[in-house]
């Protein structure tokens, strides 16, 4: 008598729990045909077309083992679109790395990949700023755009009036040279997409006024904001130009390479209208030449400000109404202090933060200390996959790594963010802090192939094993 067969829905759920275990998935794929499609859904959701494997993968005859489950595609070290790449036209995320694309490649990317919602350009060299802008404005369904260390030879003085970003764009990450040129173009647009997440890294003096204009334009749509300072020169200009009071729905604000008084001045713009702020994060570098011992800094104003926000909106004898809680009035804000120590052991700990730095917040339990060095190691362990040697991921994954190296800090691995190779689209859209979610990606599940065509299964499995090594 044959054993009872599990429903395919239960098989999907079981295999989904193994989404980040490639060895287990490879074994599951060889159990039986019923397990094959579910295993491939995770095994081949992310495809890296590197010089080593590109020709082999693209030369596979249809139906290819990779094309059905593929949802994220990365092309590296190619200045043109190789023949056969149109097999992956259904991917939702496209990553271009270490490339100098020609005009033909730039015009074909949005045609071949019309459904992409995520676009990352990593170390891509353009002939002009206009080529970059034309490319990022071409995908009609773009939701997440990441620009990491892109360069261009010529500036673009007068962009066409009819060019604009996708109205669906909600997340913008920028870490590149001449940020002010991109900000200048963005602020010159007749209208900006309703961005909910904005992360700008390596901010210098020319960027500050334009950044203030952009935040003012975004207004109530912005919910998550991250600003990273290249250095402390002229950083005092930030509060003069940046007023988060315009961003009435701001829920989290992160300042990297700042100091307590600067964060206080930026947060002091918070008003009753934008009382939805729930989390403020300050990342500092202990032991840097231009930063003294952290216990010598002025923490008092920031401590009193954060504590004042945790006070109830009504009197002690009058309960807070549901309406006031809904509006964010009288709801506390949590301060997260992240310290990256140049020494192996940091002199800062949770007790020091609660008793010496922020005693008022410590008494209310609304301040949290995080060791960046330890957190880096934990997150790095989770950012492993078939393309780990290339350090693939969203721009925020690499941004702080580059910033730390740029600032002279010891390299300690990939930092915060959502690694696209192990994350659902929901986690990618969320603020990165400790949200490198490993939940199974539900997107594209309807595309799981029912492996009824057994003619090509043996050859496909052999190809799969050769790629997995």
C-alpha positions as CSV (number, residue, x, y, z in Angstrom):
1,X,0.0,0.0,0.0
2,X,1.4,3.4,-1.0
3,X,1.9,6.0,1.7
4,X,-0.5,9.0,2.0
5,X,0.4,11.9,-0.4
6,X,0.7,15.3,1.1
7,X,-1.3,18.1,-0.6
8,X,1.0,20.3,-2.8
9,X,0.1,23.3,-0.7
10,X,1.7,21.7,2.4
11,X,4.8,20.7,0.4
12,X,5.1,24.4,-0.6
13,X,4.9,25.5,3.1
14,X,7.5,22.9,4.2
15,X,10.0,23.8,1.5
16,X,9.4,27.5,2.1
17,X,11.0,27.0,5.5
18,X,14.2,26.0,3.7
19,X,14.4,29.0,1.5
20,X,17.9,30.0,2.7
21,X,19.4,26.5,2.9
22,X,20.6,25.7,-0.6
23,X,22.0,22.3,0.3
24,X,18.6,21.2,1.7
25,X,16.8,22.7,-1.3
26,X,19.1,20.9,-3.7
27,X,18.3,17.6,-1.9
28,X,14.6,18.3,-1.9
29,X,14.7,18.9,-5.7
30,X,15.8,15.3,-6.2
31,X,13.2,13.7,-4.0
32,X,10.4,13.5,-6.5
33,X,8.8,15.5,-9.3
34,X,6.2,17.0,-6.8
35,X,9.0,18.7,-4.9
36,X,11.0,19.9,-7.9
37,X,9.1,23.1,-8.7
38,X,8.9,24.3,-5.1
39,X,12.6,23.7,-4.6
40,X,13.5,25.5,-7.8
41,X,11.3,28.4,-6.8
42,X,13.9,29.3,-4.1
43,X,17.1,27.7,-5.7
44,X,16.8,29.8,-8.8
45,X,14.9,32.9,-7.7
46,X,18.2,34.9,-8.0
47,X,20.4,34.5,-11.1
48,X,23.9,35.9,-11.3
49,X,25.1,36.2,-14.9
50,X,28.8,36.6,-14.3
51,X,31.5,36.1,-16.9
52,X,32.1,32.6,-15.6
53,X,28.6,31.3,-16.0
54,X,26.8,33.7,-18.3
55,X,27.2,31.8,-21.6
56,X,26.4,28.4,-20.0
57,X,23.2,29.6,-18.5
58,X,22.0,31.5,-21.5
59,X,22.8,28.7,-23.9
60,X,20.4,26.3,-22.1
61,X,17.5,25.3,-24.5
62,X,14.0,26.3,-23.5
63,X,12.3,25.7,-21.2
64,X,15.3,26.6,-19.2
65,X,15.7,25.4,-15.6
66,X,16.3,29.0,-14.5
67,X,13.8,31.2,-16.3
68,X,10.6,30.1,-14.7
69,X,11.5,30.7,-11.0
70,X,13.9,33.6,-11.6
71,X,12.7,36.8,-10.0
72,X,15.9,38.8,-9.6
73,X,18.7,39.0,-12.1
74,X,22.2,40.4,-11.8
75,X,24.4,41.1,-14.8
76,X,28.0,41.8,-14.0
77,X,31.1,42.9,-16.0
78,X,29.2,43.2,-19.2
79,X,29.0,46.3,-21.4
80,X,26.3,44.8,-23.6
81,X,23.3,42.6,-23.2
82,X,24.4,39.1,-24.1
83,X,22.2,37.1,-26.5
84,X,19.6,35.0,-24.8
85,X,19.1,37.3,-21.8
86,X,15.6,37.9,-23.1
87,X,14.7,34.6,-21.5
88,X,14.6,36.4,-18.2
89,X,12.2,39.1,-19.4
90,X,9.8,38.3,-16.6
91,X,12.2,39.2,-13.7
92,X,11.0,41.8,-11.2
93,X,14.5,43.1,-10.1
94,X,17.5,43.9,-12.3
95,X,21.0,44.6,-11.0
96,X,23.7,46.0,-13.2
97,X,27.2,45.8,-11.8
98,X,30.7,46.9,-13.0
99,X,29.5,48.0,-16.4
100,X,30.1,50.7,-19.0
101,X,26.9,50.3,-21.0
102,X,26.7,51.5,-24.6
103,X,23.7,53.3,-26.2
104,X,22.2,50.0,-27.5
105,X,22.3,48.4,-24.0
106,X,20.7,51.4,-22.4
107,X,17.8,51.4,-24.9
108,X,17.2,47.7,-24.7
109,X,17.1,47.3,-20.9
110,X,13.6,48.8,-20.4
111,X,12.4,46.9,-23.5
112,X,13.6,43.5,-22.4
113,X,12.7,43.9,-18.7
114,X,9.4,45.9,-18.8
115,X,8.2,44.4,-15.5
116,X,11.1,45.4,-13.2
117,X,10.1,47.1,-10.0
118,X,13.7,47.2,-8.5
119,X,16.7,48.6,-10.3
120,X,20.2,48.8,-8.8
121,X,23.1,50.3,-10.7
122,X,26.4,49.4,-8.9
123,X,29.7,50.9,-10.2
124,X,28.2,51.7,-13.6
125,X,30.1,54.2,-15.8
126,X,27.9,56.3,-18.1
127,X,29.0,58.6,-20.9
128,X,26.9,61.4,-19.5
129,X,24.5,62.1,-16.6
130,X,21.8,62.2,-19.2
131,X,22.3,58.5,-20.0
132,X,21.9,57.7,-16.3
133,X,18.7,59.7,-16.0
134,X,17.2,58.3,-19.2
135,X,17.8,54.8,-17.9
136,X,16.3,55.3,-14.4
137,X,13.2,57.0,-15.9
138,X,12.5,54.3,-18.5
139,X,11.0,51.5,-16.4
140,X,7.3,52.3,-16.0
141,X,6.7,50.1,-13.0
142,X,9.9,51.0,-11.0
143,X,9.3,51.1,-7.2
144,X,12.9,50.9,-5.8
145,X,15.9,52.6,-7.3
146,X,19.4,52.3,-5.9
147,X,22.5,54.1,-7.3
148,X,25.8,53.0,-5.9
149,X,29.0,54.7,-7.0
150,X,27.9,55.5,-10.5
151,X,30.0,57.8,-12.6
152,X,29.5,59.9,-15.7
153,X,31.9,61.8,-18.0
154,X,29.7,64.7,-19.0
155,X,27.0,66.6,-17.1
156,X,23.5,67.2,-18.4
157,X,22.6,70.8,-18.3
158,X,19.0,70.9,-19.6
159,X,17.1,67.6,-19.3
160,X,14.0,67.2,-21.5
161,X,10.8,68.4,-20.1
162,X,8.9,65.2,-20.8
163,X,11.2,62.9,-18.8
164,X,10.1,61.9,-15.3
165,X,10.5,59.1,-12.8
166,X,8.0,56.3,-12.4
167,X,5.0,57.5,-10.3
168,X,5.2,54.1,-8.5
169,X,8.7,54.9,-7.1
170,X,8.6,54.8,-3.3
171,X,12.3,54.0,-2.3
172,X,15.3,55.9,-3.4
173,X,18.9,55.0,-2.2
174,X,21.8,57.2,-3.4
175,X,25.5,56.7,-2.7
176,X,27.5,58.2,-5.5
177,X,29.8,61.0,-6.4
178,X,28.4,64.5,-7.1
179,X,25.2,63.8,-5.3
180,X,24.2,67.5,-5.7
181,X,23.9,67.0,-9.4
182,X,21.3,64.3,-8.9
183,X,19.5,66.3,-6.2
184,X,19.5,69.3,-8.5
185,X,17.8,67.3,-11.2
186,X,15.3,65.8,-8.8
187,X,14.3,69.2,-7.4
188,X,13.9,70.6,-10.9
189,X,11.2,68.0,-11.8
190,X,7.7,69.4,-12.1
191,X,6.6,66.7,-9.5
192,X,8.4,64.0,-7.5
193,X,7.0,60.5,-7.0
194,X,5.5,60.1,-3.5
195,X,8.7,58.6,-2.0
196,X,8.2,56.9,1.4
197,X,11.9,56.0,2.0
198,X,14.9,58.1,1.2
199,X,18.5,57.3,2.0
200,X,21.3,59.7,1.0
201,X,24.9,58.8,1.8
202,X,28.1,60.7,1.9
203,X,26.5,64.1,2.2
204,X,28.8,67.1,1.7
205,X,28.3,70.9,1.9
206,X,27.0,71.4,-1.7
207,X,24.3,68.7,-1.2
208,X,22.7,70.2,1.9
209,X,20.5,73.1,0.5
210,X,19.3,70.9,-2.4
211,X,18.5,68.1,0.1
212,X,16.4,70.5,2.2
213,X,14.4,71.5,-0.9
214,X,13.8,67.9,-1.8
215,X,12.5,67.1,1.7
216,X,10.2,70.1,1.6
217,X,8.8,68.9,-1.8
218,X,8.3,65.3,-0.6
219,X,6.3,66.6,2.4
220,X,3.9,64.1,4.0
221,X,4.7,61.2,1.7
222,X,8.1,60.6,3.4
223,X,8.1,58.0,6.2
224,X,11.7,56.8,6.6
225,X,14.8,59.1,6.2
226,X,18.5,58.3,6.4
227,X,21.2,60.9,6.2
228,X,24.9,60.0,6.2
229,X,27.6,62.7,6.6
230,X,30.8,62.4,4.7
231,X,32.6,64.4,7.4
232,X,31.9,67.0,10.0
233,X,33.0,70.0,8.1
234,X,30.1,72.4,7.7
235,X,27.7,69.8,9.0
236,X,26.2,72.5,11.3
237,X,24.5,73.8,8.1
238,X,22.1,70.8,8.2
239,X,19.6,72.2,10.7
240,X,19.5,75.5,8.8
241,X,18.3,73.8,5.6
242,X,16.6,70.6,6.7
243,X,13.3,70.9,8.5
244,X,11.6,67.6,9.1
245,X,8.5,69.5,10.2
246,X,7.4,69.4,6.6
247,X,7.4,65.6,6.7
248,X,4.4,65.1,8.8
249,X,4.3,61.3,8.4
250,X,7.9,60.7,9.2
251,X,8.2,57.5,11.3
252,X,12.0,56.9,11.5
253,X,15.0,59.1,11.1
254,X,18.6,57.9,11.0
255,X,21.7,60.1,11.3
256,X,25.0,58.4,10.4
257,X,28.3,59.9,11.5
258,X,26.6,62.6,13.5
259,X,26.7,63.7,17.2
260,X,24.1,64.2,19.9
261,X,23.7,68.0,19.6
262,X,23.3,67.8,15.8
263,X,20.6,65.2,16.1
264,X,18.9,67.3,18.7
265,X,18.8,70.3,16.4
266,X,17.4,68.3,13.6
267,X,14.7,66.6,15.7
268,X,13.8,69.9,17.4
269,X,11.7,70.7,14.2
270,X,9.4,67.9,15.1
271,X,5.9,69.4,15.9
272,X,2.5,68.1,16.9
273,X,1.7,67.8,13.2
274,X,4.5,65.2,12.6
275,X,4.3,63.4,15.9
276,X,4.2,60.1,14.2
277,X,8.0,59.7,14.6
278,X,8.7,56.5,16.5
279,X,12.4,55.8,16.1
280,X,15.5,58.0,16.0
281,X,18.8,56.4,15.3
282,X,22.3,57.9,15.8
283,X,25.3,56.1,14.5
284,X,28.7,57.2,15.8
285,X,32.3,56.1,15.4
286,X,34.1,55.7,18.7
287,X,37.8,56.6,18.6
288,X,37.8,58.7,15.4
289,X,40.3,61.6,15.4
290,X,37.7,64.3,15.2
291,X,35.3,62.7,17.8
292,X,36.3,62.8,21.5
293,X,35.3,60.2,24.0
294,X,31.6,59.9,23.7
295,X,31.0,60.6,27.4
296,X,32.5,64.0,26.9
297,X,29.8,65.0,24.4
298,X,26.7,67.1,25.4
299,X,23.9,64.6,25.7
300,X,21.6,66.7,27.9
301,X,19.5,68.5,25.3
302,X,18.8,65.3,23.3
303,X,18.0,63.4,26.5
304,X,15.4,66.0,27.6
305,X,13.9,66.3,24.1
306,X,13.3,62.6,23.6
307,X,12.0,62.3,27.2
308,X,9.6,65.1,26.7
309,X,8.0,63.3,23.8
310,X,7.1,60.4,26.0
311,X,5.0,62.5,28.3
312,X,1.2,61.8,28.0
313,X,-0.7,64.3,26.0
314,X,-3.3,64.7,28.8
315,X,-3.1,65.3,32.5
316,X,-2.2,62.4,34.8
317,X,-5.9,62.3,36.0
318,X,-7.3,62.3,32.5
319,X,-6.8,59.2,30.3
320,X,-5.3,59.8,26.9
321,X,-8.0,59.6,24.2
322,X,-7.9,57.1,21.4
323,X,-7.8,60.0,18.9
324,X,-4.6,61.5,20.5
325,X,-2.9,58.1,20.4
326,X,-3.9,57.7,16.8
327,X,-2.4,61.1,16.0
328,X,0.8,60.1,17.7
329,X,0.5,62.6,20.5
330,X,1.8,61.3,23.8
331,X,3.4,58.3,22.3
332,X,7.1,57.8,23.1
333,X,10.0,57.9,20.6
334,X,12.8,55.3,21.0
335,X,16.3,56.5,20.6
336,X,18.8,53.9,19.2
337,X,22.5,54.7,19.7
338,X,24.8,52.7,17.5
339,X,28.4,52.8,18.2
340,X,31.1,51.4,16.0
341,X,34.3,51.1,18.0
342,X,37.7,51.2,16.2
343,X,39.1,49.2,19.0
344,X,38.1,45.6,19.3
345,X,36.3,46.3,22.6
346,X,34.0,49.3,22.9
347,X,34.0,51.3,26.2
348,X,30.3,52.0,25.7
349,X,27.6,49.6,26.9
350,X,23.9,49.7,27.7
351,X,24.4,50.7,31.3
352,X,26.7,53.6,30.4
353,X,24.1,54.9,27.8
354,X,21.2,54.6,30.3
355,X,23.0,56.1,33.3
356,X,25.6,58.6,31.9
357,X,24.6,59.6,28.4
358,X,20.7,59.5,28.5
359,X,19.6,59.1,32.2
360,X,16.1,60.5,31.7
361,X,15.5,58.2,28.7
362,X,17.1,55.3,30.5
363,X,14.7,55.7,33.4
364,X,11.8,55.4,31.0
365,X,13.3,52.6,29.0
366,X,13.2,54.4,25.7
367,X,16.9,54.3,24.8
368,X,18.7,51.3,23.3
369,X,22.5,50.8,22.8
370,X,23.7,48.7,19.8
371,X,27.2,47.6,19.2
372,X,27.8,48.0,15.5
373,X,30.7,45.6,15.4
374,X,28.6,42.8,16.9
375,X,25.6,43.6,14.8
376,X,27.7,43.7,11.6
377,X,28.8,40.1,12.3
378,X,25.3,38.9,13.0
379,X,23.9,40.5,9.8
380,X,26.8,39.3,7.8
381,X,26.0,35.7,8.7
382,X,22.5,36.1,7.3
383,X,23.7,37.7,4.0
384,X,24.9,34.5,2.4
385,X,23.8,33.0,-0.8
386,X,24.9,31.9,-4.3
387,X,26.3,35.4,-5.0
388,X,27.9,36.1,-1.6
389,X,31.4,36.5,-3.2
390,X,30.1,39.5,-5.2
391,X,28.5,41.2,-2.2
392,X,25.2,41.5,-4.0
393,X,22.4,43.3,-2.3
394,X,20.5,46.5,-2.1
395,X,22.6,49.7,-2.0
396,X,21.9,50.2,1.7
397,X,23.7,46.9,2.3
398,X,26.9,48.3,0.8
399,X,26.5,51.9,1.7
400,X,27.7,51.8,5.3
401,X,30.5,49.5,4.3
402,X,31.8,52.0,1.8
403,X,31.2,54.9,4.2
404,X,33.2,53.2,6.9
405,X,36.1,52.4,4.6
406,X,35.9,56.0,3.3
407,X,36.0,57.3,6.8
408,X,39.0,55.2,7.7
409,X,37.1,52.7,9.8
410,X,38.2,49.0,9.9
411,X,36.1,46.9,7.4
412,X,33.9,44.6,9.3
413,X,31.6,43.1,6.7
414,X,28.2,44.0,5.2
415,X,26.1,46.1,7.4
416,X,22.4,46.7,7.8
417,X,19.8,46.4,5.1
418,X,17.9,43.9,3.3
419,X,19.8,41.4,1.2
420,X,17.7,40.9,-1.9
421,X,18.8,37.3,-2.3
422,X,17.1,36.3,1.0
423,X,14.4,38.9,1.4
424,X,10.8,39.3,0.4
425,X,9.8,42.4,-1.5
426,X,8.0,43.6,1.6
427,X,11.3,43.6,3.6
428,X,13.1,45.4,0.9
429,X,10.6,48.2,1.0
430,X,10.7,48.5,4.8
431,X,13.3,50.3,6.9
432,X,16.4,48.0,7.0
433,X,17.0,47.9,10.8
434,X,17.1,44.3,11.8
435,X,14.6,43.5,9.0
436,X,16.7,41.3,6.7
437,X,13.6,39.0,6.6
438,X,14.0,35.5,5.4
439,X,10.3,35.0,4.8
440,X,9.5,33.2,1.6
441,X,8.8,35.5,-1.3
442,X,5.1,35.1,-2.3
443,X,5.6,37.1,-5.4
444,X,5.6,34.9,-8.5
445,X,4.3,31.8,-6.7
446,X,1.6,31.5,-9.4
447,X,4.5,31.0,-11.9
448,X,5.7,27.8,-10.2
449,X,5.9,25.3,-13.0
450,X,4.1,22.0,-12.7
451,X,6.9,19.8,-13.9
452,X,4.9,17.6,-16.2
453,X,7.3,18.0,-19.1
454,X,9.8,15.3,-18.1
455,X,11.8,15.4,-21.3
456,X,14.2,18.0,-20.2
457,X,14.3,17.2,-16.4
458,X,17.4,15.0,-16.4
459,X,19.5,17.4,-18.5
460,X,18.3,20.3,-16.4
461,X,19.2,18.6,-13.1
462,X,22.6,17.9,-14.5
463,X,23.1,21.5,-15.4
464,X,21.8,22.6,-12.0
465,X,24.3,20.4,-10.2
466,X,27.2,21.7,-12.3
467,X,26.2,25.3,-11.4
468,X,25.8,24.6,-7.7
469,X,29.2,22.9,-7.7
